[in-house]
Amino acid sequence: LEARLLEASASALNLCGRRPEAAAARDEAIRLARKARDQGLLGRLIWARAHGSLGPTAEVMADVEMALTILREHGLPRDRAVAANELAVRRMQLGDPAAAEPFFLESVRGFRSVGDRQWEGVGLCQMAILRLERGRYDEARAVVAEAVRLASEEHGWNLSAMASQVSGHLAHIEGDLAQARAAFGRAIEIYRRVAYPRF
């Protein structure tokens, strides 16, 4: 119970910009989860520590890999999907899309299995970007279409914005500049309206 309270405290401190205090609370929660042998909580806490860190350093990568390993055995399906997505994103930051793709696929399947359509769509958008960057346009087009379909079902503003943004990239690559402008315009409008009203 104390570890869970510290986890909540660490999240709140992080949101308030008090990162050193959040890190200390999270480290103490990790120590307590290890002591209590609560593997599911331990995996989530290690993931949270990595998620709150900047850049794909060796330490961050080790944390994400450890979190996913623990959560595959002891975590809830959504927690596994979140950790797989984190590892995919970090591998992309390292410039290793080939290593990232299986983790994007794992995360999309995991989010789908628990009915989390918003994050399934976000994962699809991320996978589409990866495929576009690797020149796999036909595969990217199919993934973008699925993400746009999910976005049309109103599964959250961030999915709608990401799907529009990725659609714009695809249209630009295909030479349809009018469609690209329209898609980027939709993404910007969503970000202005919801996420960054001062933008």
N, C-alpha and C positions, 0 to 999 in steps of 0.2 A: 504494500500500500504506500509506503513512504517513497519507494522508487517511482511509482506512478504519479504521486503528487509532485515530486521533483521534476519529472518529465513535463508535466503541465506548467510548472513554474518556469522551466527552461524555455519552453515555447513562448510564454508570455514575455519573459525578459528579452528574448530575441526580437519579438515584434516591437518592443519598446526601444530597440537599438542598444540594449545593454548586453552586448555580445560577450564580454569577458565573464560577467556574472552568469549568463546563460550557459556558457561552456563549463563553468565550474559546477553548476547545478546538474548539467547533463552528465558530466564525468562522475559525480557522486551517485547519480541514479544508475549509471552503468555498473559501478562498484556494488551497489545494493542488489541490482538484478542478478549479477553474477553470484553474489552470496546466497540469494534466495533460489538460485537455479531456475529462474523464470526465463527460459530461452526465447520465447516469443517476444517478451518485453525487451530482452537484451538485444535481439535483432533489430527491433524498431528503434531503440535508443542509439545503437551504433549507426544505423542508417541516418537518423536525425543529426548526429554529430557530423557525418560526412556532408549531408545536405546543407548544413549551415556553414560549411567551409568554402572558401574561394579556391577555384582552380583545381585541376586534377593532379595534385601532388601525389607522391608515392604513398604518403600516409592516408590521404583521402581515398585513393584507389584501394588500398588495403582494407580500409573500413567498409567501403561499399561492397567489396567482394566478400568480406566476412559476414556482413549483414545479410546478403543474399544467400550465402551458404546456410546460415542459421535459420533464416526464414523459410527456405525451401523445405526444411525438415520440421520446423516447429511453428511457423507463422501462419497467419490467416492468408487466404488466397489474394486478397487485395494488398496486404503488406508485401507479399512476394512480388506482385506486379509493380508496386511502387519502387521497390529496391532494384528490380530488373531494369526499369525505366531509367533510374538514376545511373546505373552502371552503363547503360547504352549512351546516355548523354555525356557522361565523363569520358567514355572511349571516343566519342565524336570530338570532344574538346582536345583530346590527344592526337587527333588527326588519323584515327584508325577506324574508318567506317566499316570495314570488313568484320572487325571484332565487335562493333556496336550492333550490327543488324540482328544477330540471333537474340540479343537481349531486348531489342525493340519488339521483335516478334513474340517473345515470351511475355512481355508486359501487355501487349495488345490482347493476347489470348487470355491472360489473367484478368484484365479489366472486363473483357467480354464475359468471362465465366461468372462474374459476380454482378453483371448487369450495369456496370459503371460505363455508360455510353459516352459520357463527356470525356473521361480519360482514355477510353478506347480510341476515340476520335483524335485526341491530342497525340497519342502514340502513333496513330496512322499518319498524321501530319508530319511528325518527326521522321517517320520512316520514309515518307514521300520526299522530304528534303534530302535525306541520305541518298535515295535512289536517283534523284535529279542530279546531285553533285557527282554521282558516279556514272552519269550518262545513260542510265537505264530508264529511258523516258516512257516506254510502253508500260513497264511495271509501275512507275511512278504515277502515270495517268490513272491506272486502275485504283491505286491507293487513294489518290486525291478524290476520285469520284465517290468512294466509300466515305471518306471524311466529310465531304460536302453533303452527302446524304444524311449522315448523322447530325451535322450542324443544322440542317434544315428542320430537324425534329426538335430544335430548341433545347439542346443539351448543354447550355452555358455559353456565356459571352466569349470566354477565352477560346473555346473550340470554334465558334463562329468566326472570330478574328483570325485565328490560325488557318482555318480552312480557306478563307478568302485570300490570305497572304500567300499560301502555297499555291492556290489556283492562279494567282497573279504571276508567280515565278514560272509555273508551267506555261501559261499563255505567252509570257515574254520569250521563253526559250523557243516556243513554237512560232514566234513571229507575229502573234496576234496582239499588237500593241494596244488596241482599243479595249480588248477584253482584259489585258493586264492592268491598264489604268483603272478600269471599272472595279476589278477585284481588289487592287491595292487601295482604291478609294473607300470601298466597303470596310476593309480592315482598319484603315485610319479612322473612319467615322466611329466604328465600335470602340476603338481605343480611346478616342476623344470623349465619347459619351459616357463610357463606363469606367475605364481604368485610369485615365489621365485627363480629367476634365479641364485642367489648365493647359493642356498640350495644344 
